[in-house]
């Protein structure tokens, strides 16, 4: 079995948010990056996730030299804190250039912008000493089917991935699927789609996946199954653990907040497949509740990590021999109760 210290934990600066939502303003004061980095270290996390403009704010307004300079300054801060960068992701969904999509936009100038920015993101990743580029294909979809061709869009996505793979022969690209939001119809809604897209590229071995619990639930799928599906290809390169109350908007609730049974099975899937043994991180893409006060602004992160470690203990003490006997007898009713009682502490 894997050892506890095999797991390295990560979160991103955006996971300490100010509480704004589409219907109301912020509820907490913003905190500077140095404060967030100090909190990450204080909570016992090992790594930080970055969007390209987390690493270099206002990246579109800066020269390549300035981008490199600021990325190097960030690397020194991380080194001084004993923290490493898990990954970098191009934040393509904020720009006015990507209103109609990024890599799949109907505007060739927008597609060029998306690729150019992705290459700058790779430059930042090099400086931060991570080979993992995460693509959440946020606006790669459409609001109505007549506006775009799914076949052409898939081909455009593969072509964009090829340009990134050719730009740096060492990077790996992890696709983070989501079925909807912000677009109504997403072209890469599940891990199966991500794995298939990898095989349209010129280097499928360097294209893998990242499973976010809430995104899988929004697709009507089980997060643990999505994780094990990716691991069957050897391509689960990160996870964003959180929780979700049904098929609603993306909620990013603390891990295990809504379904402890589902959270247990996610941890069990990671543990039994030795996730983390090759340096993969357990990341929590969670947000505190809007009503949270500033003095509790990082509790959701601390609690998610604590829940993971408690469930890891449950996964390691689950009576697999008895479970296999019940499976052989096809006594799934007893297996169900066994899992419930194990989680209840009996």
C-alpha positions, 0 to 999 in steps of 0.5 A: 500500500502507498504511504501517507507521505506519498501524497502532496497537497496543492491549491491555487490563489483563487481558492482563497476568494472574496465571496462575490457571486453573479448576484452580489458583491464581495463579502471579504477583503482581498488578500495579497499573494504573499499572504496566500502563500504564507497560509498555504505553507502554514496549512501544511500544503506542498505546492501551489497551482497557477493560472498564467496570470496568477503567476504574472498579473496582467500578462497580456499587457507585458513584454516577453522579457517582463513576463520572464522577469516576474516569473523568476521573481515568483520562482524565488518566492516559492523556493524561499517558502519551500513550495513548488509549482504543481502546474500552470494553466492559461486563463483563456476565458477572461479575455475579450478575444475569447467571447466566442471561444479560444482554440475553437473560436470562429475568429482566426485572430482569436484562435491565434491569440489563444495559441500565442498566450498558451505558448507564453504559459509554457514559458512561465511553466519552464521558469517555475520548473513544472512540466504540467500544463492544465487546460480547462477548455472553458469556452470551447463549446457553443451556445447553439449547434448551428454556430459551430461544427463539433468535428471542426472544433475537435480538429482545431483543438487537436491542432492547438495541442500539437502547437503546444506539444511541438513548442516544448518537447518536455511538457505534458498537457492535462485536459480538465473536462467539464460538460457545461458552464460557461458555455451551454455545450462543451466539446470535451465534457468527460474524461473519455472525450479527453482521452480520445482527443489525445489520440488525435495529437502528434504525441498522445503520450503527453496528453492526459487528464485532470479530474475535478469531482464537481465537473464529473458530477455535473456530467452525471458521472461518478468522480471515482470512475472518471479517475480510474478510467484515466488511470487505466491509461496511466494518464491521471496527472492531477485531481481537483477534489471538491464536492457538488450538490447535484446537477447545478452550477459549479459549486466547488464545495469543500471535499466530502461536504455533500457526499462522504460516500462519494469522497471515500470512493474517490480516495479509495480509487486514488489509494488502490491505484497508487496515485501520487507515487509518480509525484502527482498532487492532490489539489483542492479546488474549493471555495469557502461559503459566501457567508464566511468571515475573513478570519475563517477564509482558509478553513475550507482548505484545511478541512478538505485536507483533513477530510482526505486524510481521515478518508485515507485512513478509512480506505486503508482499514477497509476490510478488503478480504471480507469485501471480496468474499461478499463480491464473490457471493454476489451479496452486494446488500451486505457490501453496501452496509459494510461500507456504510458502517465502516464510514460510521465508525463501527 
